[in-house]
Amino acid sequence: MSNKKPGTNRSGVLTEIFAFFTSVKTAITLLFLLAAGSILGTVIPQTLAPETALGMTFKARLALILEIHNIYRSWWFILLLILLALSLIACLIKRMPPIIAEWNGTGRRKQFSLKRTPTAAAKRSPALLEDVGTGLMGGAPIALGAPADGLVWVKHRVGLLGFPLLHVGIIIILLGGLLGAVYGYKGRIQITEGTTESRLTLQNGKQATLPFEIAVDKFTLQRYASGEPKEYRSDVRLLEEGKQVASGDIRVNHPLTYRRLSLYQADYKVIGVKDVTLKYTDPSGLEQDLVLEPRKRAALANGAELQLQSFDPGVTTRGAGVDVKLTEPGGASRTLSLHKGEKAVPLDVGALRYVDYNSLHTTGLQINYDPGALFVWIGSVLLIAGFSFILFLNYAWLAVRSEKGPNGDSFTITGASRKFRTDFRKSVENAFSSATK
């Protein structure tokens, strides 16, 4: 017959589970696995679509099951985050009762205890011990009264909050990371200048619809003298049910955020031309700028007409240029090729020379939705506060209690310090020894 009491096994299992989560080895292992996963997520492209698993080898399918293509949202990475959060919570539960007791003064653990016999000077001036402790600790004792009642000094008690703030901050950051991994998403959207769009393509290849429309009013591209892009900017308006709810310009590293959705400038493409400027010289020798727009005709002298046929953005060594259709007064037509830097082409109705063009762009925006961003900010503030308390505040306490014994009066000095323990004890010994000589 078993002598085990009911619930003993359950209690033992819970104790072992709690010991597992409070173990330093557990925390270090989880941190190592998370670091390894983060390295994989940095090295391996995170854009593989699930459909590519068809026809894959066993290793490729295994990689897909482990979601190597989407590590930060994979089931095992999220599980590691949850386990680390549970480990931190367990450590916090384990450490909080002693911290609370020490804060209240009921559980102070002394690091040294010194017994001294009061000198004649100390006997004549009972307040001498209080003066020594006050000078040493930089403040008055928290328990005032006769020396026989005991005096207690506490320095930087708020430093006890460093450990809880540190752990709570990390837990909140992990919570924010979990929310972002489960409910957040990233996608891309291509919008042609002058149009409106709300559909985006997610990283997994699926389509989604934003809760608002993005209208790109203007795309601006600035180049260096060498021709390399210097800055590109999208001037956008956000619309809900046709009404503008936000507006601004989006540049690289300068996103526009609305309803926890951040819009980043990612890339751009030249997909056409808005208009082309030509220099036209009529038969009388008068020069004027002639602006050609797609699908529109421009009138020349004597009833001739000019129409834009094709556009070359300048990827060749000849530079940018256009092909235009010239319809002569008699109805005959021919195609002219004009390029930047070339001389004017003579015509029966004057001469034409290429000047410049205004390109039509499609802007690529990256859309990030992270519902846990606020939690990450809050956790970061608590984390910094916890580190600051631990690094810059040294919690210490000192107590002096007078005692009467068979061999005469004496007083006992006890205390503790979180940091510089040896130095603190020496300073206490020296201070009280010098004052009671």
N, C-alpha and C positions, 0 to 999 in steps of 0.2 A: 504494500500500500504506500502510495506516494505521500510524502510529508509536505510537499510544496503547497503553499497557500494559493487560492484562486487569484489570478491576476499577476502572479510572480513572473511567469514567462513573458507576459505582455510588457511588464515593467522593465524586464531585462532587455528585451528587444528595443524598446524605446530609448533606453539608456545607451545601448550600442549605436543606434542611429544618431542620437544626439552627439555622442563622442566622435562618430565619423565626420559629421558636419563641422564640428569645432576643432578638428585636427588641423594642424599646420600643414601636414603632408597633403591633405585633401585640397586645401586652398592653393598650395603651390602647384599641384597637379592640374587643377582646373585652369589656373592662370597660364600654365605652359600649353595646354591643349588649345585654349583660346588664342594665344599668341601664334601657335602653329597654324590654326585655321585662318587667322588674319593674314599671315604671310602667304598662304595658298590663295586667298581671295585677292591679294595684290598681284601675285605672279600669274595666276590663271585668268584668262578673260572671262568676265561674268556676263556674257551675252549669248550663250548657247541656247537655242530654242529646244524644248522637249521633243518636238517632232523629228529632230535629227537622230533620235535613238533608233529609228527604223533602220534595220540592216546593220546595226552596230555590232561590234564584237562583244564578248562577255565582259571584258575589262571596261569597255566604253559604257555598257549598260550599268555596270556596277558603279562607275563614276557618276552616272546620271541618277541612280538610286540615292547615292550619297549627296546629290545635288552640288557637285563640285562647281557646276556652272553658275550656282546662285548661293554661294557659301553663307553669306550673311543672313539669308532667310531660310537656310536649310534647317531640317528638323533637329539635327545633332548640334548645330551651333546654338540654336535657341535653347536646347536642353542644357547645354553647358552654361549658358547665361543664367538659366533658372537655378541650376545646382549651385553656382557661385553666389547667387542672391540668397539662397537658403543657408549656405555656409556662413555668410556674413550676418544674417539674422540670428543664427544659432550662437555665433560668437558674441553678438550684442546682448542676447538674452543671458548668456553665461556671465558676462562682465558687468552688466548693469547693477545687480544687487550690491556688489562691493563698492561700486562707484557711488551709488546713492547713500550707502552707509557712511562712506568716507566724507561725502558732502555734508551729511547731517551730523558728523562728529561721533557717530556710534560705532564705527568700524575702522578707526584709524590704526594702521599698522606701524608700530614704531620700529625704527632702524637702530636706535641707540638709546641707552639709558645711563645717565650719569648721576652719581650721588655725591653731594657736597655738604660740608659742614659750614654753617654760616659763620662769618668772621664777626668781630666786634662791630665793624662798620656796617655790616648787613643787619645786625641786631638793632643798632641804633636807628637805622633808616630802612624800615620794611619795604618802602617803595623803591629801594635800590634795584631789587630783582626785576621789578616791572619796568624800570627805566632801561635796564640792560636789554631785556627782551624786545622792548619797543624800538630801541636803536638798531638792534640786530635785524628785526623783521620789517622795519620801515613802516610801522603802524601800531596803533593801540591794540591791546588784547581784546578778544571778543567776549571774554568772561572776566568781568571786573569784580573786585572785592578784596578781602584781606588775603594776604599771601597764603594763609593756611587753607583757603578755599580753592586755590589753584588758579593759575593764569594760563590762557591758551591764545596763541597767535596763529593766524592762518594767512598765508601769502599766496596770491594768484589762485584762489580756489576755482575760478572760472576755467583754469587750465584743465580741470577734471573733465570738462565737456569735449576736449579735443578728440578723445577716442570715440565717443558716441557720434559726434558730428561727422567724423571721418567715415565711419561705417554707414551711417544713414545717408550721407552724400553719395557713396558708391552704390548703395542699394537703389536710390532714386535714379541715378544715372543708368543702372542696369534696367530698371523699369522703363525708362524712356527708350532705351535701346530695344527692349522687347516690343514696346508699342510700335516703334518705327519698323521693326522687322516684320511684325505680323500684319499691321494695318497700313503701313506706309508703302509708297511705290515711287518709281522713277520712270519717266517716259520722255519721248521726243516728239516734237511737232514741227512741221514745215509749213510756213505761211508765206505766200507770195505778197510782196509789197502792194498795199492798197486793197487787200482782201481780208476776210474774217474767217477764223477757224476755231473749232473746239474739240476736234477729235485728235487723239494722240496715240502713239504706238508705245506700249510698255516694253520693258527690257525682255520679257519672255515672248515678245512677238504679238501679243494680244492687243486688241484695240480697246480704247476707253474713251469716255466723253467727260470733259471738264464741266464743272457746275457754272461756267461762264464762257463767254466767247472772247477771243483775243483778236483785236483789230490792229493790224500793222499799218500805220499811217505813212511811215517813212522809214527807209533804211539808208543809213549814211556810212560810207566807207572812206576812210582817210588812208592815204598811202605815203610811204617814205619816198625820197627822191629816187631810190633804186627801183621803186615799183612794188615793194613788199607791203602787205597790209600793215598799217599802223594802229588803227582802231576801227571797229565797226560797231554800230549802235542801231538799235531798233526802237523807234518811238511808237508806243502801243497804247491802246485804250482797252479796258476790260468792260465788257457789256453783260448785263443780266436783263433778259427780257427786253432787249433793245435799248436799255438805259445804261449810261456810263456810270460805273461804280468806282473805277480807279483808272489812273493813267500815269505814265512815266516813261523814262528811257531805260533800256536794258543794255548794259555793256558787260564785257568780260569781267568777272569778279564783282559786278555791281548788279545783283538781281533785283527783281521787283517781287514783293511778297504781298499776297492777299489771301485771306482765309486759310492761313497756314500752308498755302501753296507758293513755292518759290519758283520764279521764272528766270532761268539763266541763259545768257547769250552763249550758244555753243558753236555755231558755224554759219556759213552762208554760201549761196551758189548764185552765179550769174545765169539766168535762164532766158534772157532776152534783152531787148533794148526798149527804153521808153521813147527816145527820140534821137535823131542824128542831126548834128549841125554841119552844114556845108557852106562854103563861101561861093556865092554865085555872082559872076560878073556878066551884066547884060550887054547887048551889042553896043550900047553907048559908052561902055567903060565904067558904069556905076557898079560898085560892089555892095553886097548886102548879105546878111546871114540868112540862110534858108534852113528852116527846121522841118525835118521829115519825121512823121510819126507812122507807126505800122498801120496798114490798111487805109491810109489817107494819101491823097494826091496833093502836090504843090504845083502851082502855075508858074510857068516861065514866060519869057517874052514870045510874042507872035503866036500865042495859043498852044505852045508846047507844054507838056506836063511831065512831072517826075514822081516816081513811086518807089518806095523802099521794098526791095525784094528779099535780101538776106543780110545778116550782120556777122562780122567776124570780130570777136572780143580782143584779138591780138595775141593769140597763143603762138603765132609764128614770128619769124624774125622781121617780117614786113610790118608788124604792128597792126593796130586795130584798123578795120576798114569795113566797107559796105559794098553791096551790089545794088545798083538802082536801075530801074527801067525808065528809059527816056522815050516818051511818045512825041514824035515830031509833028509839026503843023499839018503835014500831009497825011498823018495817020500811021506812018511807018514807026516801028519801035525797035529798040536795041537795048542791050544791057551794058552798063558801065561799071567797072570795078575801080573804086577809089580807096586809097589807103593813106594812113597818116604819114606825113613827111614827104609825100610825092607832090610833084608840080601839078598845077591845074590842067584839067583835060579840056582841050578846045572843042567847042560845039558850033553848030550853025547859028544857034541862038545865044552865044556867049561862051562862058567857060565855067567849069565846076572844080572845086577843090575840097577835099575832106578836112574837117576841123576837129571835131570831137563828138562824143556820144554820151548819153545818160543811160546807164545799164539798168535793167529790171532784175531785182534780186528776189530770191526766196530766202528767208531767214530761218535758221534752225535754232529752236529754243529747247532747252532741257527743263522739264517740269519735275520738281521734287516735292513730294508730300510726306512730311514727317510729323505725325501726331505726338511723338514723344520729345520733340525739340524743347518744349517748355520745361519738361521734367529734367532734361539734361542740363539746361541752364541753372535750374534750382539746385540740382545735385552738385554741379560744379562750384557754385557759391558756397554750399555747405562743406564741400571737400576742401576748398581753399581755407575756409574758416577753421576747420579741424586741424589742418596742417599748421596753420599759423599759431593756434593755441598750443599745439604740441612743441613746435620749434622755438617759439619766442616766450612762452610763459612757463615758469618753473613752479609748480605747486609744492609748497612746503608748509609744515606746521611745527610748532614748538610749544611745549607745555612745561610749566614750572609749578611744582607742588611742594608745600612745606609739610614736614612730618615731625612728630614728637616721638621719641623712642626712649628706651631705658638708659641709653648712653648720651642723651641730650638731643637737641633739635638738629634737624638736617633738612635739606631740600633736594628733590629729585628733578632732573632735567631730562625730558624725553622729546623725541622729534623724528622727523623723516623728511626726505626731499626726493622728488622724482628724478632730478638730475643733479650732477655734481655732489653726490652723496658724501664722499670723503671730505671734500672742501667745506661742505655745510657743517659737518660734525666738528671739524677743526676750528671753524670760526665760532661755533657755539662754545666749545671748550675754552678757547682763548678769551672770548668776551666775558664769560662768567668768572674765569680764573683771575683775569685782570681786575675785574670790578670788586671782587671779594677778598683781595689780598689784605 
